[in-house]
Amino acid sequence: MTTQAKPGRIDVHHHLCPPQYLVEASKSVSLFPALQDWTPQRSIDDMDSGGVETAILSMSTPGVWFGDAAAARTLARVCNDYMARLVADHPGRFGFFACLPMPDIDGSLRELEYALDVLKADGVCLFTSYGTQYLGDAAFFPVLEEINRRKAIVYTHPTISPCVVNLLPVVSEAIVEYGTDTTRAIASLVFSGVAAKLQDTQFIWSHAGGTMPYLISRFTQHMRGKPASVAALPNGMLAEIQRHYYDTAQSTHHPVTLSALKHLVGASQIVFGTDFPWGRAKVHVDGLDGCDFTAEDRRKIDRENAVRLLGMPLRSDQLRSSKAR
């Protein structure tokens, strides 16, 4: 599978660091060296090493919010304009999920309109939480409602809730807390009933859904004997879990992770992701080779699911093959 000439993989979890973002964000936080060293060519080189045809760019944590709404709006616009220029300058190699100045609702609604209507973004990137509020919080519903009206994609990326900062000083927060925050966000959306109201929105959850696949028994157990939860989820809890998408980023190093996810949602809901610049495309491809996926599964994960989700065109070689049949 790794030796095919044109695998045409689509990486839906690929980060960048625009130069002006580096300058502005560094005034408030210390960015990871991997972000500080990012360049477009580094992205392209890594993509080529793993047979990735297109990477969908997104901003990673800490995002654009540093406590000032006006500054966040300006920085979101700078980042989105930069990503749109990369898409134009490298045809076919990049797409992007626009960043929003959340938790600024009014600013986010305006940037959402600009990013989708003017820049033609592939969707939007939201973090799993903002402060102590998760995505199912009523405060965020106006943004989610507008995203749903537009039938747009929401790519989610985990962050760190302030309640768990430095909870385990000897353990990197990325090891435990990122996956946990993703699970909290899924639970927030599902059990609040918000997910059921967003039937025209497709979510992509990072890192194979965090710890959710392993807690699914508790998710389902929660529904039993709880009329309010049942009423909030008319299609059932599993229906909401299984209709969204989950990427492979940082989840290919042990087969048990993706085996659990495949058993829960099926290969049709799994999309390829690398978490570049922290993850590497070739490493993820090799990891997937060691997982329990059929050749058909791999075609879906590597490209076909993302093509369906993003509404991307078939490659020219696929079009020729289709016409020949």
C-alpha positions in Angstrom: 0.0 0.0 0.0 2.8 2.4 0.7 4.5 1.8 -2.7 1.6 2.9 -4.9 2.8 5.6 -7.4 0.0 8.1 -6.7 -1.7 7.4 -3.4 -3.1 10.9 -3.4 -3.6 11.0 0.3 -5.5 13.9 1.9 -4.2 15.1 5.3 -7.0 16.8 7.2 -4.9 17.5 10.3 -1.9 19.7 9.1 -0.8 22.8 11.0 1.1 25.9 9.9 2.4 29.0 11.5 2.0 32.2 9.5 4.9 34.6 9.9 2.8 37.4 11.4 1.1 35.0 13.7 4.5 34.0 15.0 5.3 37.6 15.8 2.0 38.4 17.4 1.5 35.2 19.4 5.1 35.3 20.7 4.1 38.4 22.6 1.8 36.4 24.8 3.0 32.8 24.8 6.1 30.8 24.0 5.3 28.8 20.9 6.7 25.3 20.4 9.9 25.1 18.3 8.1 22.9 15.7 5.8 25.9 15.0 8.5 28.4 15.1 10.5 26.5 12.4 7.5 25.9 10.1 7.7 26.9 6.4 5.5 26.0 3.5 8.3 24.0 2.0 8.7 21.9 5.1 5.0 21.0 4.8 5.4 20.1 1.1 8.5 18.0 1.7 6.8 16.0 4.5 3.7 15.6 2.3 5.8 14.2 -0.5 7.5 11.8 1.8 4.2 10.2 2.7 2.3 10.4 -0.6 0.1 13.2 0.6 -1.4 15.1 -2.4 -3.3 17.7 -0.4 -3.1 19.0 3.2 -5.9 20.9 4.8 -4.2 23.6 6.8 -5.3 24.7 10.2 -4.1 26.7 13.2 -3.1 24.7 16.2 -3.2 25.7 19.9 -3.1 28.3 21.3 -5.0 29.8 18.4 -5.6 33.6 18.0 -7.4 34.5 21.3 -5.2 36.1 23.9 -7.8 38.0 25.8 -8.4 40.9 23.5 -11.3 40.6 21.0 -10.1 43.3 18.6 -6.6 41.8 18.4 -8.1 38.3 18.0 -10.3 39.4 15.1 -7.3 41.0 13.4 -5.1 38.0 13.9 -7.7 35.6 12.6 -8.1 37.6 9.5 -4.3 37.7 9.0 -4.1 33.9 9.4 -7.0 33.2 7.1 -5.7 35.5 4.4 -2.3 33.8 4.6 -3.8 30.3 4.3 -5.9 31.4 1.3 -2.8 32.7 -0.4 -1.0 29.4 0.2 -3.9 27.6 -1.5 -3.7 29.9 -4.5 0.1 29.7 -4.7 0.2 25.9 -4.5 -2.7 24.6 -6.6 -3.9 21.2 -5.5 -1.5 21.0 -2.5 -3.4 22.9 0.2 -6.8 23.6 1.4 -7.7 25.2 4.8 -10.0 25.3 7.8 -10.5 28.9 8.7 -9.8 30.1 12.3 -12.3 32.1 14.2 -11.7 34.6 17.1 -13.6 32.5 19.5 -15.0 33.0 22.2 -15.9 36.4 20.6 -19.2 35.4 19.0 -19.9 38.5 16.9 -16.3 38.5 15.6 -16.5 34.8 14.8 -19.8 35.2 12.9 -18.2 38.0 10.8 -15.0 36.0 10.1 -17.0 32.9 9.3 -18.9 34.8 6.6 -15.6 36.3 5.2 -13.7 33.0 5.3 -16.5 30.9 3.6 -17.9 33.5 1.1 -14.7 35.4 0.1 -11.8 33.1 0.8 -13.7 29.8 0.0 -12.4 28.0 3.1 -13.0 24.2 3.2 -14.6 24.6 6.7 -13.7 26.1 10.1 -11.4 25.1 12.9 -12.8 25.2 16.4 -11.0 24.2 19.6 -12.6 21.6 21.9 -13.0 24.2 24.7 -12.6 27.9 25.4 -11.7 28.5 29.0 -14.0 26.3 31.0 -16.7 26.2 28.3 -17.0 23.3 25.9 -18.6 23.3 22.4 -22.0 22.3 23.6 -22.2 25.4 25.8 -25.2 27.6 24.9 -22.9 30.6 24.5 -21.4 29.1 21.3 -24.7 28.0 19.7 -25.1 31.1 17.5 -21.8 30.3 15.7 -22.6 26.6 15.5 -26.1 27.4 14.2 -24.7 29.5 11.4 -22.2 26.9 10.5 -25.0 24.4 10.3 -27.1 26.7 8.1 -24.2 26.9 5.7 -23.7 23.1 5.8 -20.1 23.7 6.6 -17.5 21.3 8.1 -16.1 21.8 11.6 -12.6 20.5 12.2 -11.9 20.3 15.9 -8.6 20.5 17.7 -8.0 19.8 21.4 -6.6 22.4 23.8 -6.0 22.5 27.5 -8.8 23.4 30.0 -7.5 25.8 32.7 -8.8 23.4 35.3 -6.2 20.8 34.4 -3.1 23.0 33.6 0.0 21.4 35.2 -2.2 18.7 36.8 0.6 16.1 36.3 3.8 18.1 36.2 5.9 15.2 35.0 3.6 14.3 32.2 3.2 16.4 29.0 -0.3 17.7 28.7 -0.4 16.4 25.1 -0.2 12.8 26.4 -3.4 12.7 28.5 -5.2 16.0 28.4 -5.6 16.5 24.6 -7.4 13.2 24.2 -9.4 13.9 27.3 -10.5 17.4 26.2 -11.6 16.0 22.8 -13.8 13.5 24.7 -15.2 16.2 26.9 -16.1 18.2 23.8 -17.9 15.3 22.2 -19.8 14.6 25.4 -20.7 18.2 25.7 -22.2 18.4 22.2 -23.9 15.0 22.3 -25.4 15.0 25.8 -26.5 18.6 25.6 -28.6 17.8 22.5 -26.7 20.4 20.4 -25.2 17.7 18.1 -28.7 16.5 17.2 -29.7 20.1 16.2 -26.7 20.3 13.8 -27.7 17.6 11.3 -26.2 19.6 8.4 -22.8 19.9 10.1 -20.0 17.3 9.9 -17.5 17.3 12.6 -13.9 16.0 12.3 -12.6 15.0 15.7 -8.8 14.9 16.1 -6.7 12.0 17.3 -9.2 9.2 16.7 -11.8 10.8 19.0 -9.5 11.0 22.0 -10.6 8.6 24.7 -14.2 8.4 23.5 -14.0 5.0 21.8 -12.8 3.5 25.1 -15.6 5.2 27.1 -18.4 4.3 24.7 -19.9 1.8 27.2 -20.3 4.6 29.7 -21.7 6.9 27.0 -24.4 4.4 26.2 -25.0 3.5 29.8 -25.7 7.2 30.5 -28.8 7.0 28.2 -30.6 4.3 30.2 -33.4 5.5 32.3 -32.8 9.1 31.6 -35.8 10.6 29.7 -34.1 14.0 29.3 -31.1 12.5 27.6 -33.3 10.4 25.3 -35.4 13.4 24.4 -32.2 15.4 23.5 -31.1 12.7 21.2 -34.0 11.6 19.1 -31.8 9.6 16.8 -29.9 8.0 19.7 -26.5 8.6 21.0 -24.6 6.2 18.8 -26.2 7.8 15.7 -24.6 11.1 16.6 -21.2 9.5 17.3 -21.2 7.5 14.2 -22.1 10.1 11.6 -19.1 12.3 12.3 -15.5 11.8 11.2 -12.3 11.0 13.1 -8.7 11.5 12.0 -5.7 9.3 12.4 -3.3 11.9 13.8 -1.0 10.6 16.5 -3.1 7.4 16.6 -1.3 5.0 14.4 1.6 4.0 16.7 -0.4 1.1 18.2 -3.1 -0.9 16.4 -5.5 -1.0 19.3 -6.4 2.7 19.0 -7.7 2.5 15.4 -9.1 -1.0 15.9 -11.4 0.4 18.6 -12.4 3.3 16.4 -13.0 1.2 13.4 -15.2 -1.2 15.4 -17.2 1.8 16.7 -17.7 4.0 13.6 -16.4 2.0 10.6 -13.7 2.8 8.1 -16.0 5.1 6.2 -15.8 7.7 9.0 -12.0 7.7 9.5 -9.8 10.2 7.6 -6.1 10.5 7.3 -4.3 13.1 9.5 -0.7 13.6 10.5 -0.6 16.5 13.1 2.3 18.0 11.1 4.7 19.5 12.2 4.5 17.3 15.3 3.6 14.2 13.3 5.1 13.0 10.1 3.2 11.7 7.1 5.5 8.7 6.4 5.3 7.6 10.0 1.5 7.6 9.9 1.4 5.7 6.7 3.7 3.1 8.1 1.6 2.9 11.2 -1.5 2.4 9.2 0.2 -0.5 7.4 0.4 -2.2 10.8 -3.3 -1.8 11.6 -6.1 -4.1 10.8 -7.4 -2.4 7.6 -8.2 -3.9 4.3 -7.1 -2.4 1.0 -10.6 -1.0 0.6 -10.5 0.5 4.1 -7.2 2.2 3.3 -8.5 3.7 0.1 -11.3 5.2 2.1 -9.1 6.5 4.9 -6.3 7.7 2.7 -8.5 9.7 0.3 -12.0 8.7 -0.5 -13.7 9.7 2.7 -12.1 13.1 2.6 -13.1 13.6 -1.0 -16.7 12.8 -0.1 -16.6 15.0 3.0 -14.9 18.0 1.5 -16.6 17.7 -1.9 -13.2 17.6 -3.6 -12.9 16.5 -7.3 -11.5 13.3 -8.4 -7.9 13.3 -9.6 -7.3 13.4 -13.4 -6.1 9.8 -13.4 -9.2 8.6 -11.6 -11.4 10.5 -14.0 -9.7 8.8 -17.0 -10.1 5.4 -15.3 -13.8 6.1 -14.6 -14.5 7.2 -18.2 -12.8 4.0 -19.5 -15.2 1.9 -17.5 
